[in-house]
Each structure stands twice: as structure tokens, then as C-alpha cells.
């Protein structure tokens, strides 16, 4: 779906209180709910006198209709043509794809971000011997070959430690989460008192599973030479909020069911290739295997 950046002129936007921003967010979500899933709000960036919003929508008309219903200004609407980031400099560009530019979420600090529903993975166009994405053709085997050789010769080099750090905010129902090179806003779910203007921790968990499954499937397909027109992963999780609220002792705290749906369109792939794609994707997906085989969890409290 096309991505748009909307420039809204709102004098004094940078001085709006948390309560005012929350009310604006709730109003926007209410309008979006009435318009259906075809239009999605990804995030917004608040500056001194302007707000820049990032939306997925079928066309500019849908963006203007949302602005009209919500009473929001939409002074300039620009369609996103390409996306570049620090990783662009590291990509192996050996050709130019003529396919459509596929939407990707941007990493942004202090963004007013929402997750309208279960995380949905990005799409990837695959072609042998590499894969095309966003105008780039990457030879995956060439990229991974020196890494594999290094890890075979130096097993200790393959051992890494990832880190995420939560930070306190002004309200007990929200926090910041530093993950890698980006900082995200997170909130309690609306069902336990959150505002609903940022992802809850459950969203982040499902997002991690979706992203890992998506990327693993894409990379396995590329390595196998499977020409896929579409690879899309959707993750859903069911839980009973009475558990985390402590009002029903017989209700577990946490997700009771997780479901991963792989939507694969690869007309030229054989049934044997698709079975191998499923087997290898599930075998090598780090987050999926972590959930299936939980590691030892150590909790350390430092008090002062």
C-alpha cells in the first residue's frame, strides 16, 4: 500500500500538553476506525508549529477524507517514492528493480506511534540468485559467505549479546524502549488503562516474532532460489487481561495462544520446495525457536 507524508500546520504544536496530544490521537483513531483498514496511521513527528504524519493509504483522496472527518489540516501531502537509511550504504546494489516500492516502517525517536492491530510483516520480491527490494538487488549468498567462513574458523565470533533497555517517563502507563539504534515509545494496553497511542509490550513481542519470521522466510526463499511474488507474515496472540490485572487467580498472566500465518505466493515453486521453505523457516527463526524452547531467564534487581 502506498505511503504518504502529511504536513499539518498547527501553530504551537510543540507546546501541546500530553493530554492534548492524547485527545488528538484518540480523535484520529476514531476516524480511522470508521474508515476501515484501508488507511493506517503509522506515526507522527511534532515540531514547533507543524506535525508530520506518516500514513499508509490507497490514495491521496483517502488522506484528505480522513483530515476532513477529523478536522485536521493537511497542508501538504507527499507520496513516498523511495526510502533510504543507514543500511542503504551497506547494501550490495548490483541492479535496479523496476518493481513497486514497498512500504517499510521507519525507526524514529520520540514519535507518536500506534499499532492499529496485529503486526504485519513487509513484503519482499524475490528473484534468483538474489532478491530485489526497494530498488536494490542483493546477492545473499555472497553477503553471507565471508561471515559463515569466519564463524567456522572462529566460533567465538558468532556469539553476540543483544540488549533492550526500558526508561521511565512522566506517567506510569508508558515508557521508552531503547532497541538497537532506535528508541520507541511503549504504553500499557488500553484494556488496562493505556492511552492507545503507542504499542504495548504484547505488540512488541508479536512484532519481534513477525519480523523474525518474515526475514527468515525471505532469506531462506532467496537462498533456495524460490521466486516469490509475495511473502507476508501475520502474527496474532490471545490473552485474558484479567490475569495481568490480578482479578482472577485461575487466569494465566500472558498469552495463551500465538498463531503465525505465512501468506506465500510463489506460483513456480514445487510442493517440495514449499515444504522445505516452511521447515527451514521454522527451524532457523530465532524468535520462534526461543518461544518454542524458552531459555533460562534470570531476574536481577539492583536497589538503592
Phi and psi in degrees as GROMACS dihedral restraints (atoms count N, CA, C in turn):
[ dihedral_restraints ]
;  ai    aj    ak    al  type     phi  dphi    fc
    3     4     5     6     1   -59.3    20    10
    4     5     6     7     1   147.7    20    10
    6     7     8     9     1  -110.6    20    10
    7     8     9    10     1   140.2    20    10
    9    10    11    12     1  -129.0    20    10
   10    11    12    13     1   148.5    20    10
   12    13    14    15     1  -112.1    20    10
   13    14    15    16     1   124.1    20    10
   15    16    17    18     1  -109.0    20    10
   16    17    18    19     1   126.9    20    10
   18    19    20    21     1   -98.9    20    10
   19    20    21    22     1   118.7    20    10
   21    22    23    24     1  -114.6    20    10
   22    23    24    25     1   120.8    20    10
   24    25    26    27     1   -84.6    20    10
   25    26    27    28     1   109.5    20    10
   27    28    29    30     1  -130.4    20    10
   28    29    30    31     1    96.3    20    10
   30    31    32    33     1   -53.7    20    10
   31    32    33    34     1   130.5    20    10
   33    34    35    36     1    76.3    20    10
   34    35    36    37     1    17.9    20    10
   36    37    38    39     1   -57.1    20    10
   37    38    39    40     1   -37.5    20    10
   39    40    41    42     1   -67.2    20    10
   40    41    42    43     1   -14.7    20    10
   42    43    44    45     1  -101.0    20    10
   43    44    45    46     1     3.4    20    10
   45    46    47    48     1   -64.0    20    10
   46    47    48    49     1   140.8    20    10
   48    49    50    51     1   -78.0    20    10
   49    50    51    52     1   167.5    20    10
   51    52    53    54     1   -59.7    20    10
   52    53    54    55     1   -38.4    20    10
   54    55    56    57     1   -65.2    20    10
   55    56    57    58     1   -40.9    20    10
   57    58    59    60     1   -67.2    20    10
   58    59    60    61     1   -41.2    20    10
   60    61    62    63     1   -65.9    20    10
   61    62    63    64     1   -37.3    20    10
   63    64    65    66     1   -63.8    20    10
   64    65    66    67     1   -41.0    20    10
   66    67    68    69     1   -66.6    20    10
   67    68    69    70     1   -40.4    20    10
   69    70    71    72     1   -62.2    20    10
   70    71    72    73     1   -43.0    20    10
   72    73    74    75     1   -63.0    20    10
   73    74    75    76     1   -43.8    20    10
   75    76    77    78     1   -64.1    20    10
   76    77    78    79     1   -38.6    20    10
   78    79    80    81     1   -65.7    20    10
   79    80    81    82     1   -42.1    20    10
   81    82    83    84     1   -63.6    20    10
   82    83    84    85     1   -42.2    20    10
   84    85    86    87     1   -64.1    20    10
   85    86    87    88     1   -37.0    20    10
   87    88    89    90     1   -63.9    20    10
   88    89    90    91     1   -40.9    20    10
   90    91    92    93     1   -67.0    20    10
   91    92    93    94     1   -43.1    20    10
   93    94    95    96     1   -60.0    20    10
   94    95    96    97     1   -40.6    20    10
   96    97    98    99     1   -60.9    20    10
   97    98    99   100     1   -38.7    20    10
   99   100   101   102     1   -72.8    20    10
  100   101   102   103     1   -22.9    20    10
  102   103   104   105     1   -90.7    20    10
  103   104   105   106     1   -13.1    20    10
  105   106   107   108     1    92.8    20    10
  106   107   108   109     1   177.2    20    10
  108   109   110   111     1   -75.9    20    10
  109   110   111   112     1    -3.2    20    10
  111   112   113   114     1   -66.9    20    10
  112   113   114   115     1   -25.2    20    10
  114   115   116   117     1  -119.5    20    10
  115   116   117   118     1   132.7    20    10
  117   118   119   120     1  -133.5    20    10
  118   119   120   121     1   136.9    20    10
  120   121   122   123     1   -93.2    20    10
  121   122   123   124     1   121.1    20    10
  123   124   125   126     1   -90.3    20    10
  124   125   126   127     1   -53.9    20    10
  126   127   128   129     1  -169.7    20    10
  127   128   129   130     1   167.8    20    10
  129   130   131   132     1  -138.8    20    10
  130   131   132   133     1   149.3    20    10
  132   133   134   135     1  -119.2    20    10
  133   134   135   136     1   123.6    20    10
  135   136   137   138     1   -98.6    20    10
  136   137   138   139     1   123.9    20    10
  138   139   140   141     1  -114.0    20    10
  139   140   141   142     1  -165.4    20    10
  141   142   143   144     1   -57.6    20    10
  142   143   144   145     1   -56.6    20    10
  144   145   146   147     1  -126.2    20    10
  145   146   147   148     1    13.6    20    10
  147   148   149   150     1  -141.4    20    10
  148   149   150   151     1   155.6    20    10
  150   151   152   153     1  -126.2    20    10
  151   152   153   154     1   128.0    20    10
  153   154   155   156     1  -107.1    20    10
  154   155   156   157     1   117.8    20    10
  156   157   158   159     1  -110.1    20    10
  157   158   159   160     1   143.0    20    10
  159   160   161   162     1  -113.4    20    10
  160   161   162   163     1   122.9    20    10
  162   163   164   165     1  -129.4    20    10
  163   164   165   166     1   152.3    20    10
  165   166   167   168     1  -105.3    20    10
  166   167   168   169     1   130.1    20    10
  168   169   170   171     1  -157.1    20    10
  169   170   171   172     1   155.3    20    10
  171   172   173   174     1   -66.7    20    10
  172   173   174   175     1   -30.7    20    10
  174   175   176   177     1  -164.5    20    10
  175   176   177   178     1   176.1    20    10
  177   178   179   180     1   -66.4    20    10
  178   179   180   181     1   -30.1    20    10
  180   181   182   183     1   -61.2    20    10
  181   182   183   184     1   -37.8    20    10
  183   184   185   186     1   -66.0    20    10
  184   185   186   187     1   -37.0    20    10
  186   187   188   189     1   -63.8    20    10
  187   188   189   190     1   -44.1    20    10
  189   190   191   192     1   -68.9    20    10
  190   191   192   193     1   -34.9    20    10
  192   193   194   195     1   -65.6    20    10
  193   194   195   196     1   -40.5    20    10
  195   196   197   198     1   -61.9    20    10
  196   197   198   199     1   -44.0    20    10
  198   199   200   201     1   -62.8    20    10
  199   200   201   202     1   -40.2    20    10
  201   202   203   204     1   -64.6    20    10
  202   203   204   205     1   -45.8    20    10
  204   205   206   207     1   -66.7    20    10
  205   206   207   208     1   -35.6    20    10
  207   208   209   210     1   -89.5    20    10
  208   209   210   211     1    -9.7    20    10
  210   211   212   213     1    73.9    20    10
  211   212   213   214     1    28.3    20    10
  213   214   215   216     1   -97.8    20    10
  214   215   216   217     1   142.3    20    10
  216   217   218   219     1   -71.2    20    10
  217   218   219   220     1   149.0    20    10
  219   220   221   222     1  -139.7    20    10
  220   221   222   223     1    75.3    20    10
  222   223   224   225     1   -69.4    20    10
  223   224   225   226     1   -32.7    20    10
  225   226   227   228     1  -147.3    20    10
  226   227   228   229     1   132.3    20    10
  228   229   230   231     1  -122.1    20    10
  229   230   231   232     1   120.4    20    10
  231   232   233   234     1  -122.7    20    10
  232   233   234   235     1   130.4    20    10
  234   235   236   237     1   -79.9    20    10
  235   236   237   238     1   134.7    20    10
  237   238   239   240     1   -78.4    20    10
  238   239   240   241     1   124.0    20    10
  240   241   242   243     1   -95.7    20    10
  241   242   243   244     1   -43.9    20    10
  243   244   245   246     1  -141.1    20    10
  244   245   246   247     1   163.4    20    10
  246   247   248   249     1  -131.6    20    10
  247   248   249   250     1   129.6    20    10
  249   250   251   252     1  -124.3    20    10
  250   251   252   253     1   151.8    20    10
  252   253   254   255     1  -153.9    20    10
  253   254   255   256     1  -178.7    20    10
  255   256   257   258     1   -55.8    20    10
  256   257   258   259     1   -29.4    20    10
  258   259   260   261     1   -70.6    20    10
  259   260   261   262     1   -18.1    20    10
  261   262   263   264     1   -59.6    20    10
  262   263   264   265     1   -37.7    20    10
  264   265   266   267     1   -67.8    20    10
  265   266   267   268     1   -20.2    20    10
  267   268   269   270     1   -97.0    20    10
  268   269   270   271     1    -9.7    20    10
  270   271   272   273     1   -72.3    20    10
  271   272   273   274     1   149.3    20    10
  273   274   275   276     1   -91.8    20    10
  274   275   276   277     1   101.6    20    10
  276   277   278   279     1   -97.5    20    10
  277   278   279   280     1   104.9    20    10
  279   280   281   282     1  -114.3    20    10
  280   281   282   283     1     3.6    20    10
  282   283   284   285     1  -170.1    20    10
  283   284   285   286     1   175.1    20    10
  285   286   287   288     1  -121.4    20    10
  286   287   288   289     1   125.3    20    10
  288   289   290   291     1   -83.0    20    10
  289   290   291   292     1   139.4    20    10
  291   292   293   294     1   -97.8    20    10
  292   293   294   295     1     0.9    20    10
  294   295   296   297     1   -71.1    20    10
  295   296   297   298     1   176.3    20    10
  297   298   299   300     1   -72.7    20    10
  298   299   300   301     1   152.6    20    10
  300   301   302   303     1   -77.8    20    10
  301   302   303   304     1   129.3    20    10
  303   304   305   306     1   -97.3    20    10
  304   305   306   307     1   141.3    20    10
  306   307   308   309     1   -69.1    20    10
  307   308   309   310     1   141.5    20    10
  309   310   311   312     1  -136.7    20    10
  310   311   312   313     1   144.7    20    10
  312   313   314   315     1   -73.2    20    10
  313   314   315   316     1   143.2    20    10
  315   316   317   318     1   -97.1    20    10
  316   317   318   319     1   146.8    20    10
  318   319   320   321     1   -83.9    20    10
  319   320   321   322     1   129.0    20    10
  321   322   323   324     1  -149.3    20    10
  322   323   324   325     1   138.0    20    10
  324   325   326   327     1   -88.0    20    10
  325   326   327   328     1   145.2    20    10
  327   328   329   330     1    54.8    20    10
  328   329   330   331     1    43.0    20    10
  330   331   332   333     1   -95.8    20    10
  331   332   333   334     1   145.7    20    10
  333   334   335   336     1   -83.5    20    10
  334   335   336   337     1    89.4    20    10
  336   337   338   339     1  -108.7    20    10
  337   338   339   340     1   147.6    20    10
  339   340   341   342     1  -131.8    20    10
  340   341   342   343     1   159.4    20    10
  342   343   344   345     1  -121.5    20    10
  343   344   345   346     1   100.6    20    10
  345   346   347   348     1   -66.6    20    10
  346   347   348   349     1    -9.7    20    10
  348   349   350   351     1   179.3    20    10
  349   350   351   352     1  -161.8    20    10
  351   352   353   354     1   -55.9    20    10
  352   353   354   355     1   140.8    20    10
  354   355   356   357     1   -60.4    20    10
  355   356   357   358     1   142.9    20    10
  357   358   359   360     1  -126.3    20    10
  358   359   360   361     1   128.5    20    10
  360   361   362   363     1   -73.3    20    10
  361   362   363   364     1   162.8    20    10
  363   364   365   366     1   -76.1    20    10
  364   365   366   367     1   167.3    20    10
  366   367   368   369     1   -99.3    20    10
  367   368   369   370     1   155.2    20    10
  369   370   371   372     1  -138.7    20    10
  370   371   372   373     1   133.1    20    10
  372   373   374   375     1   -92.8    20    10
  373   374   375   376     1   128.3    20    10
  375   376   377   378     1  -113.3    20    10
  376   377   378   379     1   144.9    20    10
  378   379   380   381     1  -150.7    20    10
  379   380   381   382     1   148.8    20    10
  381   382   383   384     1   -82.8    20    10
  382   383   384   385     1   137.5    20    10
  384   385   386   387     1   -94.5    20    10
  385   386   387   388     1    -1.3    20    10
  387   388   389   390     1  -121.0    20    10
  388   389   390   391     1  -151.9    20    10
  390   391   392   393     1  -144.4    20    10
  391   392   393   394     1   148.7    20    10
  393   394   395   396     1  -101.2    20    10
  394   395   396   397     1   139.4    20    10
  396   397   398   399     1  -160.3    20    10
  397   398   399   400     1   124.9    20    10
  399   400   401   402     1    60.3    20    10
  400   401   402   403     1    30.4    20    10
  402   403   404   405     1    90.2    20    10
  403   404   405   406     1     8.0    20    10
  405   406   407   408     1  -123.0    20    10
  406   407   408   409     1   146.8    20    10
  408   409   410   411     1  -114.0    20    10
  409   410   411   412     1   120.3    20    10
  411   412   413   414     1  -114.5    20    10
  412   413   414   415     1   130.8    20    10
  414   415   416   417     1   -90.2    20    10
  415   416   417   418     1    97.2    20    10
  417   418   419   420     1   -62.7    20    10
  418   419   420   421     1   -40.9    20    10
  420   421   422   423     1   -63.7    20    10
  421   422   423   424     1   -38.5    20    10
  423   424   425   426     1   -66.4    20    10
  424   425   426   427     1   -35.9    20    10
  426   427   428   429     1   -67.9    20    10
  427   428   429   430     1   -41.4    20    10
  429   430   431   432     1   -85.8    20    10
  430   431   432   433     1   -19.8    20    10
  432   433   434   435     1   -55.8    20    10
  433   434   435   436     1   -51.1    20    10
  435   436   437   438     1   -66.2    20    10
  436   437   438   439     1   -30.0    20    10
  438   439   440   441     1   -67.2    20    10
  439   440   441   442     1   -45.0    20    10
  441   442   443   444     1   -62.8    20    10
  442   443   444   445     1   -41.1    20    10
  444   445   446   447     1   -63.2    20    10
  445   446   447   448     1   -40.4    20    10
  447   448   449   450     1   -63.9    20    10
  448   449   450   451     1   -44.1    20    10
  450   451   452   453     1   -69.2    20    10
  451   452   453   454     1   -30.6    20    10
  453   454   455   456     1   -68.7    20    10
  454   455   456   457     1   -39.0    20    10
  456   457   458   459     1   -81.2    20    10
  457   458   459   460     1   -31.1    20    10
  459   460   461   462     1  -130.8    20    10
  460   461   462   463     1    81.2    20    10
  462   463   464   465     1   -54.2    20    10
  463   464   465   466     1   -32.6    20    10
  465   466   467   468     1   -66.6    20    10
  466   467   468   469     1   -23.8    20    10
  468   469   470   471     1   -70.0    20    10
  469   470   471   472     1   -18.8    20    10
  471   472   473   474     1   -85.5    20    10
  472   473   474   475     1    -7.3    20    10
  474   475   476   477     1   -88.6    20    10
  475   476   477   478     1   119.8    20    10
  477   478   479   480     1  -127.0    20    10
  478   479   480   481     1   163.0    20    10
  480   481   482   483     1  -127.7    20    10
  481   482   483   484     1   119.8    20    10
  483   484   485   486     1   -95.2    20    10
  484   485   486   487     1   153.8    20    10
  486   487   488   489     1  -143.1    20    10
  487   488   489   490     1   137.3    20    10
  489   490   491   492     1  -128.5    20    10
  490   491   492   493     1   140.3    20    10
  492   493   494   495     1  -133.1    20    10
  493   494   495   496     1   126.2    20    10
  495   496   497   498     1   -89.0    20    10
  496   497   498   499     1   148.1    20    10
  498   499   500   501     1  -130.6    20    10
  499   500   501   502     1   143.5    20    10
  501   502   503   504     1   -73.1    20    10
  502   503   504   505     1   145.2    20    10
  504   505   506   507     1  -121.0    20    10
  505   506   507   508     1  -170.1    20    10
  507   508   509   510     1   -72.2    20    10
  508   509   510   511     1   -20.3    20    10
  510   511   512   513     1  -121.0    20    10
  511   512   513   514     1   144.6    20    10
  513   514   515   516     1   -70.6    20    10
  514   515   516   517     1   -10.6    20    10
  516   517   518   519     1   -97.9    20    10
  517   518   519   520     1    11.2    20    10
  519   520   521   522     1  -144.9    20    10
  520   521   522   523     1   161.3    20    10
  522   523   524   525     1  -158.6    20    10
  523   524   525   526     1   171.7    20    10
  525   526   527   528     1  -107.3    20    10
  526   527   528   529     1   150.0    20    10
  528   529   530   531     1  -130.5    20    10
  529   530   531   532     1   118.2    20    10
  531   532   533   534     1   -91.6    20    10
  532   533   534   535     1   115.9    20    10
  534   535   536   537     1  -128.0    20    10
  535   536   537   538     1   111.9    20    10
  537   538   539   540     1    63.2    20    10
  538   539   540   541     1  -121.0    20    10
  540   541   542   543     1  -102.4    20    10
  541   542   543   544     1    16.2    20    10
  543   544   545   546     1  -135.3    20    10
  544   545   546   547     1   155.2    20    10
  546   547   548   549     1  -118.7    20    10
  547   548   549   550     1   128.0    20    10
  549   550   551   552     1  -115.3    20    10
  550   551   552   553     1   153.6    20    10
  552   553   554   555     1   -91.0    20    10
  553   554   555   556     1   138.9    20    10
  555   556   557   558     1  -134.5    20    10
  556   557   558   559     1   151.1    20    10
  558   559   560   561     1  -139.3    20    10
  559   560   561   562     1   162.8    20    10
  561   562   563   564     1   -66.9    20    10
  562   563   564   565     1   152.0    20    10
  564   565   566   567     1   -64.0    20    10
  565   566   567   568     1   149.9    20    10
  567   568   569   570     1   -59.5    20    10
  568   569   570   571     1   -25.8    20    10
  570   571   572   573     1   -70.6    20    10
  571   572   573   574     1   -11.4    20    10
  573   574   575   576     1  -124.6    20    10
  574   575   576   577     1    17.7    20    10
  576   577   578   579     1   114.2    20    10
  577   578   579   580     1     0.5    20    10
  579   580   581   582     1   -73.1    20    10
  580   581   582   583     1   164.4    20    10
  582   583   584   585     1   -82.2    20    10
  583   584   585   586     1   -22.3    20    10
  585   586   587   588     1    82.3    20    10
  586   587   588   589     1    17.8    20    10
  588   589   590   591     1  -104.9    20    10
  589   590   591   592     1     4.9    20    10
  591   592   593   594     1  -150.0    20    10
  592   593   594   595     1   165.7    20    10
  594   595   596   597     1   -66.9    20    10
  595   596   597   598     1   143.8    20    10
  597   598   599   600     1   -91.4    20    10
  598   599   600   601     1   171.4    20    10
  600   601   602   603     1   -62.2    20    10
  601   602   603   604     1   -32.4    20    10
  603   604   605   606     1   -64.1    20    10
  604   605   606   607     1   -39.7    20    10
  606   607   608   609     1   -59.8    20    10
  607   608   609   610     1   -42.7    20    10
  609   610   611   612     1   -64.6    20    10
  610   611   612   613     1   -38.9    20    10
  612   613   614   615     1   -63.8    20    10
  613   614   615   616     1   -47.1    20    10
  615   616   617   618     1   -64.6    20    10
  616   617   618   619     1   -36.5    20    10
  618   619   620   621     1   -63.8    20    10
  619   620   621   622     1   -40.0    20    10
  621   622   623   624     1   -63.7    20    10
  622   623   624   625     1   -42.4    20    10
  624   625   626   627     1   -66.9    20    10
  625   626   627   628     1   -41.2    20    10
  627   628   629   630     1   -64.4    20    10
  628   629   630   631     1   -46.8    20    10
  630   631   632   633     1   -64.3    20    10
  631   632   633   634     1   -43.4    20    10
  633   634   635   636     1   -66.1    20    10
  634   635   636   637     1   -43.2    20    10
  636   637   638   639     1   -64.4    20    10
  637   638   639   640     1   -42.1    20    10
  639   640   641   642     1   -61.4    20    10
  640   641   642   643     1   -53.0    20    10
  642   643   644   645     1   -66.0    20    10
  643   644   645   646     1   -41.0    20    10
  645   646   647   648     1   -61.5    20    10
  646   647   648   649     1   -44.7    20    10
  648   649   650   651     1   -63.2    20    10
  649   650   651   652     1   -42.3    20    10
  651   652   653   654     1   -61.7    20    10
  652   653   654   655     1   -45.3    20    10
  654   655   656   657     1   -69.4    20    10
  655   656   657   658     1   -38.7    20    10
  657   658   659   660     1   -65.2    20    10
  658   659   660   661     1   -43.2    20    10
  660   661   662   663     1   -61.2    20    10
  661   662   663   664     1   -42.4    20    10
  663   664   665   666     1   -63.6    20    10
  664   665   666   667     1   -43.1    20    10
  666   667   668   669     1   -65.3    20    10
  667   668   669   670     1   -33.0    20    10
  669   670   671   672     1   -84.1    20    10
  670   671   672   673     1    -7.4    20    10
  672   673   674   675     1    74.9    20    10
  673   674   675   676     1    24.5    20    10
  675   676   677   678     1   -81.6    20    10
  676   677   678   679     1   123.3    20    10
  678   679   680   681     1   -86.9    20    10
  679   680   681   682     1   101.6    20    10
  681   682   683   684     1  -104.4    20    10
  682   683   684   685     1   129.4    20    10
  684   685   686   687     1   -80.2    20    10
  685   686   687   688     1   -27.2    20    10
  687   688   689   690     1  -152.7    20    10
  688   689   690   691     1   133.6    20    10
  690   691   692   693     1  -131.8    20    10
  691   692   693   694     1   117.7    20    10
  693   694   695   696     1  -140.9    20    10
  694   695   696   697     1   129.6    20    10
  696   697   698   699     1  -115.1    20    10
  697   698   699   700     1   129.8    20    10
  699   700   701   702     1  -121.9    20    10
  700   701   702   703     1   132.3    20    10
  702   703   704   705     1  -119.2    20    10
  703   704   705   706     1   132.7    20    10
  705   706   707   708     1  -128.0    20    10
  706   707   708   709     1   147.4    20    10
  708   709   710   711     1  -138.1    20    10
  709   710   711   712     1   139.4    20    10
  711   712   713   714     1  -110.1    20    10
  712   713   714   715     1   133.8    20    10
  714   715   716   717     1  -149.3    20    10
  715   716   717   718     1   157.4    20    10
  717   718   719   720     1  -105.3    20    10
  718   719   720   721     1   116.1    20    10
  720   721   722   723     1   -67.6    20    10
  721   722   723   724     1   -14.4    20    10
  723   724   725   726     1   -63.2    20    10
  724   725   726   727     1   -27.4    20    10
  726   727   728   729     1   -65.7    20    10
  727   728   729   730     1   -51.7    20    10
  729   730   731   732     1   -71.9    20    10
  730   731   732   733     1   -21.1    20    10
  732   733   734   735     1   -84.4    20    10
  733   734   735   736     1    -9.0    20    10
  735   736   737   738     1    69.6    20    10
  736   737   738   739     1    30.1    20    10
  738   739   740   741     1  -107.6    20    10
  739   740   741   742     1     1.0    20    10
  741   742   743   744     1  -148.3    20    10
  742   743   744   745     1   105.7    20    10
  744   745   746   747     1   -67.2    20    10
  745   746   747   748     1   -22.0    20    10
  747   748   749   750     1   -86.7    20    10
  748   749   750   751     1    -1.6    20    10
  750   751   752   753     1   -98.7    20    10
  751   752   753   754     1   125.7    20    10
  753   754   755   756     1   -68.4    20    10
  754   755   756   757     1   152.5    20    10
  756   757   758   759     1   -91.4    20    10
  757   758   759   760     1   120.4    20    10
  759   760   761   762     1   117.5    20    10
  760   761   762   763     1   178.8    20    10
  762   763   764   765     1   -69.9    20    10
  763   764   765   766     1   137.2    20    10
  765   766   767   768     1   -99.6    20    10
  766   767   768   769     1   -19.0    20    10
  768   769   770   771     1  -152.5    20    10
  769   770   771   772     1   134.2    20    10
  771   772   773   774     1  -122.8    20    10
  772   773   774   775     1   137.2    20    10
  774   775   776   777     1  -131.0    20    10
  775   776   777   778     1   129.9    20    10
  777   778   779   780     1  -112.0    20    10
  778   779   780   781     1   126.4    20    10
  780   781   782   783     1  -114.0    20    10
  781   782   783   784     1   120.9    20    10
  783   784   785   786     1  -100.5    20    10
  784   785   786   787     1   118.7    20    10
  786   787   788   789     1  -105.6    20    10
  787   788   789   790     1   102.6    20    10
  789   790   791   792     1  -114.2    20    10
  790   791   792   793     1   128.3    20    10
  792   793   794   795     1  -119.4    20    10
  793   794   795   796     1   105.4    20    10
  795   796   797   798     1  -142.5    20    10
  796   797   798   799     1    78.7    20    10
  798   799   800   801     1   -56.6    20    10
  799   800   801   802     1   -29.0    20    10
  801   802   803   804     1   -90.4    20    10
  802   803   804   805     1    -7.1    20    10
  804   805   806   807     1   -77.1    20    10
  805   806   807   808     1   143.0    20    10
  807   808   809   810     1   -83.7    20    10
  808   809   810   811     1   160.6    20    10
  810   811   812   813     1   -56.8    20    10
  811   812   813   814     1   -36.0    20    10
  813   814   815   816     1   -65.3    20    10
  814   815   816   817     1   -40.2    20    10
  816   817   818   819     1   -65.4    20    10
  817   818   819   820     1   -40.7    20    10
  819   820   821   822     1   -67.7    20    10
  820   821   822   823     1   -37.5    20    10
  822   823   824   825     1   -65.3    20    10
  823   824   825   826     1   -40.7    20    10
  825   826   827   828     1   -67.0    20    10
  826   827   828   829     1   -36.5    20    10
  828   829   830   831     1   -61.8    20    10
  829   830   831   832     1   -44.3    20    10
  831   832   833   834     1   -64.2    20    10
  832   833   834   835     1   -46.4    20    10
  834   835   836   837     1   -61.5    20    10
  835   836   837   838     1   -47.5    20    10
  837   838   839   840     1   -71.8    20    10
  838   839   840   841     1   -35.7    20    10
  840   841   842   843     1   -61.9    20    10
  841   842   843   844     1   -47.8    20    10
  843   844   845   846     1   -69.5    20    10
  844   845   846   847     1   -29.8    20    10
  846   847   848   849     1   -72.7    20    10
  847   848   849   850     1   -36.9    20    10
  849   850   851   852     1  -106.6    20    10
  850   851   852   853     1     3.5    20    10
  852   853   854   855     1   -77.0    20    10
  853   854   855   856     1   112.8    20    10
  855   856   857   858     1   -61.1    20    10
  856   857   858   859     1   -47.8    20    10
  858   859   860   861     1   -68.2    20    10
  859   860   861   862     1   -40.7    20    10
  861   862   863   864     1   -61.8    20    10
  862   863   864   865     1   -45.8    20    10
  864   865   866   867     1   -66.9    20    10
  865   866   867   868     1   -32.2    20    10
  867   868   869   870     1   -65.9    20    10
  868   869   870   871     1   -38.4    20    10
  870   871   872   873     1   -74.0    20    10
  871   872   873   874     1   -37.0    20    10
  873   874   875   876     1   -70.6    20    10
  874   875   876   877     1   -37.5    20    10
  876   877   878   879     1  -124.7    20    10
  877   878   879   880     1    80.3    20    10
  879   880   881   882     1   -58.1    20    10
  880   881   882   883     1   134.8    20    10
  882   883   884   885     1   -79.8    20    10
  883   884   885   886     1   171.1    20    10
  885   886   887   888     1   -66.8    20    10
  886   887   888   889     1   130.0    20    10
  888   889   890   891     1  -108.2    20    10
  889   890   891   892     1   120.6    20    10
  891   892   893   894     1  -108.5    20    10
  892   893   894   895     1   126.3    20    10
  894   895   896   897     1  -107.8    20    10
  895   896   897   898     1   121.5    20    10
  897   898   899   900     1  -120.2    20    10
  898   899   900   901     1   125.7    20    10
  900   901   902   903     1  -109.2    20    10
  901   902   903   904     1   128.7    20    10
  903   904   905   906     1  -115.2    20    10
  904   905   906   907     1   115.7    20    10
  906   907   908   909     1  -114.6    20    10
  907   908   909   910     1   155.5    20    10
